[in-house]
Amino acid sequence: SIRPPSSLVTMTAFKIYDLVNTVYGTGYVANIRSDCYVVLLTHWKLAQGQSPTLYLQADSMSLIPGALPGTVVSTPFGPAHLKSVRADNMHIAKPLNWKLANDTVATMYLQPEVVKVTQTPGFNEGDEVMTVYGQGYIKAKRENKGDLVVLLRNWALAQGQSPTCYLQPSACVKIPGLEIGAAVKTVWGLMRLLSIRRDGTHVCEAMHWNLADGKPPRCYLAPEAFALMSIKP
């Protein structure tokens, strides 16, 4: 059979904006050339602020789920913060709501197939929520009283304990639990999370496209906008 010249072979293993893992870290496919994939990294920048540009072959990168470092993921051991993704695709995470017997936070080394980012209806123990008092997580559900026991994350009492709130479900907004500065996957492409408002609105900035004035658009997204992260590549 006659093979076309290598310069005419179409690169089809990955698509534009696919999230990938490389030996240099996580990134996304920004362009597809006849001889390689152009990949921009999501978690470090050059001195001038640009994302490093990589020119890679298909065998030097692998598809990953929508979870990028800085996101909260569901694991067999409960919700956890994803800290990094190794070059061999091992996902390194730390549990959110439990510690070891010596009061230290465990480090978990997880295969990608057990790491999930989901947005399910209703409230469950361990869910991350935003309240009028700030961000926290659901410690327990009191079925007899119909309220939620919420521990706040970002401030503590004089003795060091987290304040405990007893709130009606209507006073809580379920959120994905993203870290500020995290790169996240949305239907509008990759976004950088800038802040989270008390009503659950996520203020984000586009990472891969600009407006006519050369500035990246700013988006105000509901928590449900990140449910796309649960879709496997």
C-alpha positions as CSV (number, residue, x, y, z in Angstrom):
1,S,0.0,0.0,0.0
2,I,1.1,3.6,-0.6
3,R,1.6,5.7,2.5
4,P,1.2,9.4,2.4
5,P,4.2,11.7,3.2
6,S,4.6,12.1,6.9
7,S,3.9,15.9,6.5
8,L,0.4,15.0,5.4
9,V,-0.5,12.5,8.1
10,T,-3.3,13.9,10.3
11,M,-2.7,13.9,14.0
12,T,-5.9,12.4,15.5
13,A,-5.0,10.9,18.9
14,F,-5.9,14.1,20.7
15,K,-8.2,17.0,20.1
16,I,-7.9,20.7,20.7
17,Y,-8.3,21.6,24.4
18,D,-7.9,18.0,25.6
19,L,-6.4,17.9,29.0
20,V,-3.1,15.9,29.0
21,N,-0.4,14.9,31.4
22,T,3.3,15.3,30.3
23,V,6.7,14.8,31.9
24,Y,6.6,18.6,32.5
25,G,3.2,18.6,34.2
26,T,-0.4,19.0,33.2
27,G,-1.6,21.1,30.3
28,Y,-4.0,21.2,27.3
29,V,-3.7,20.8,23.6
30,A,-3.6,24.3,22.1
31,N,-2.9,23.4,18.5
32,I,-2.4,20.4,16.3
33,R,0.3,20.5,13.6
34,S,1.1,17.9,11.0
35,D,4.1,16.6,12.9
36,C,3.3,17.3,16.6
37,Y,0.9,18.6,19.2
38,V,1.3,22.1,20.7
39,V,0.7,21.9,24.4
40,L,0.4,24.7,26.9
41,L,1.1,23.9,30.6
42,T,-1.5,25.0,33.2
43,H,0.5,25.3,36.4
44,W,3.6,27.2,35.7
45,K,4.7,30.3,33.7
46,L,7.8,31.8,32.2
47,A,9.4,35.0,33.6
48,Q,7.3,37.1,31.2
49,G,4.1,35.4,32.4
50,Q,3.4,33.2,29.4
51,S,2.7,29.5,29.7
52,P,5.5,27.3,28.4
53,T,4.8,25.9,25.0
54,L,5.6,22.2,24.4
55,Y,5.9,20.5,21.0
56,L,5.1,16.8,21.7
57,Q,4.5,13.5,20.0
58,A,1.4,11.5,21.0
59,D,3.4,8.9,22.9
60,S,4.9,11.5,25.2
61,M,1.5,12.6,26.8
62,S,-1.6,11.0,28.1
63,L,-5.3,12.0,28.5
64,I,-6.4,12.8,32.0
65,P,-9.9,13.4,33.5
66,G,-11.0,17.0,34.1
67,A,-9.4,17.1,37.6
68,L,-6.3,19.3,37.6
69,P,-4.1,20.1,40.6
70,G,-6.0,22.3,43.0
71,T,-9.4,20.6,42.5
72,V,-11.4,18.6,45.0
73,V,-11.9,15.0,43.9
74,S,-13.9,12.1,45.1
75,T,-11.8,9.0,46.0
76,P,-12.5,5.7,47.7
77,F,-11.2,7.3,50.9
78,G,-13.5,10.4,50.8
79,P,-13.1,13.9,49.3
80,A,-9.5,15.0,48.8
81,H,-7.5,17.9,47.3
82,L,-5.6,16.9,44.2
83,K,-2.0,18.2,44.7
84,S,-0.2,17.0,41.6
85,V,-0.2,14.5,38.8
86,R,3.0,12.6,38.2
87,A,4.5,11.9,34.8
88,D,3.3,8.2,35.2
89,N,-0.3,9.6,35.7
90,M,-0.3,8.8,39.4
91,H,-2.6,11.3,41.1
92,I,-1.3,12.6,44.4
93,A,-4.0,13.9,46.8
94,K,-4.6,14.7,50.5
95,P,-7.8,13.9,52.3
96,L,-9.9,16.9,53.3
97,N,-11.8,15.7,56.4
98,W,-9.7,13.1,58.2
99,K,-6.2,12.6,59.6
100,L,-3.9,9.8,60.6
101,A,-3.6,8.7,64.2
102,N,-0.6,11.0,64.7
103,D,-2.7,14.0,63.7
104,T,-0.9,14.4,60.3
105,V,-2.6,14.5,56.9
106,A,-2.1,11.4,54.8
107,T,-0.7,11.6,51.3
108,M,-2.6,9.3,48.8
109,Y,-1.2,7.9,45.6
110,L,-4.1,7.1,43.3
111,Q,-4.7,5.7,39.9
112,P,-6.6,8.1,37.6
113,E,-9.6,5.7,37.3
114,V,-10.5,6.1,41.0
115,V,-10.3,9.9,40.9
116,K,-13.6,11.5,40.1
117,V,-14.9,15.0,40.0
118,T,-18.7,15.0,40.2
119,Q,-21.5,17.4,40.9
120,T,-24.3,15.5,42.4
121,P,-27.7,16.9,43.6
122,G,-28.4,17.3,47.3
123,F,-26.0,17.4,50.3
124,N,-23.9,14.6,51.7
125,E,-21.3,14.4,54.4
126,G,-18.0,15.8,53.2
127,D,-19.5,18.0,50.5
128,E,-17.8,21.4,50.2
129,V,-20.2,24.3,50.6
130,M,-20.3,28.1,50.6
131,T,-22.3,29.9,53.3
132,V,-22.8,33.5,54.4
133,Y,-20.0,32.9,56.9
134,G,-17.5,31.6,54.4
135,Q,-16.5,28.3,52.9
136,G,-16.7,25.0,54.8
137,Y,-17.7,21.4,54.5
138,I,-20.6,19.3,55.8
139,K,-19.6,17.5,58.9
140,A,-23.0,15.8,59.4
141,K,-26.6,15.8,58.4
142,R,-29.1,16.0,61.2
143,E,-32.1,14.2,59.8
144,N,-34.3,14.8,62.9
145,K,-33.8,18.6,62.7
146,G,-33.5,18.9,58.9
147,D,-30.3,20.9,59.1
148,L,-26.6,20.6,58.2
149,V,-23.6,20.7,60.6
150,V,-21.0,22.8,58.7
151,L,-17.4,23.4,59.8
152,L,-15.8,26.5,58.4
153,R,-12.4,26.3,56.8
154,N,-11.0,29.8,56.6
155,W,-11.2,31.0,60.2
156,A,-10.9,29.6,63.7
157,L,-12.0,30.4,67.2
158,A,-9.6,31.6,69.9
159,Q,-8.9,28.0,70.9
160,G,-8.0,27.0,67.3
161,Q,-11.2,25.1,66.6
162,S,-13.2,25.6,63.4
163,P,-16.5,27.4,64.1
164,T,-19.5,25.0,63.8
165,C,-22.6,26.2,62.0
166,Y,-26.1,24.6,62.1
167,L,-27.6,25.7,58.8
168,Q,-30.7,24.9,56.8
169,P,-29.9,23.5,53.3
170,S,-31.3,26.7,51.8
171,A,-28.5,28.6,53.5
172,C,-25.8,26.5,51.8
173,V,-24.5,26.4,48.2
174,K,-22.8,23.2,47.1
175,I,-19.5,24.0,45.4
176,P,-16.7,21.9,43.8
177,G,-14.1,22.9,46.4
178,L,-11.6,24.4,44.0
179,E,-8.5,26.2,45.3
180,I,-8.0,29.8,44.3
181,G,-5.7,29.9,41.3
182,A,-6.6,26.5,40.1
183,A,-7.1,25.8,36.4
184,V,-10.5,24.3,35.7
185,K,-12.4,22.9,32.8
186,T,-15.7,24.5,31.7
187,V,-17.9,24.4,28.6
188,W,-16.2,27.7,27.6
189,G,-12.7,26.2,27.8
190,L,-10.0,26.3,30.5
191,M,-10.5,29.0,33.2
192,R,-8.3,30.2,36.1
193,L,-10.3,30.6,39.3
194,L,-9.8,34.1,40.9
195,S,-12.3,34.1,43.7
196,I,-15.5,32.6,45.1
197,R,-18.4,34.8,46.2
198,R,-20.6,34.0,49.2
199,D,-23.5,33.1,46.9
200,G,-21.3,30.4,45.3
201,T,-20.5,32.4,42.1
202,H,-17.0,31.5,40.9
203,V,-15.1,34.4,39.4
204,C,-12.9,33.0,36.6
205,E,-10.6,34.3,33.8
206,A,-10.1,32.5,30.5
207,M,-6.7,31.0,30.0
208,H,-6.6,30.4,26.3
209,W,-8.4,33.2,24.5
210,N,-8.7,37.0,24.7
211,L,-11.2,39.7,23.8
212,A,-10.7,42.2,21.0
213,D,-8.8,44.5,23.4
214,G,-6.3,41.7,24.1
215,K,-7.5,41.0,27.6
216,P,-8.9,37.7,28.8
217,P,-12.6,37.6,29.5
218,R,-13.8,37.4,33.1
219,C,-16.7,34.9,33.7
220,Y,-19.0,34.6,36.7
221,L,-19.9,31.0,36.9
222,A,-22.4,29.0,39.0
223,P,-21.0,25.8,40.7
224,E,-22.8,23.7,38.1
225,A,-20.6,25.0,35.4
226,F,-17.8,22.8,36.6
227,A,-19.8,19.5,36.4
228,L,-18.1,19.1,32.9
229,M,-15.0,18.0,34.9
230,S,-16.7,14.7,35.7
231,I,-16.8,13.8,32.0
232,K,-13.9,11.4,31.1
233,P,-11.8,12.4,28.1
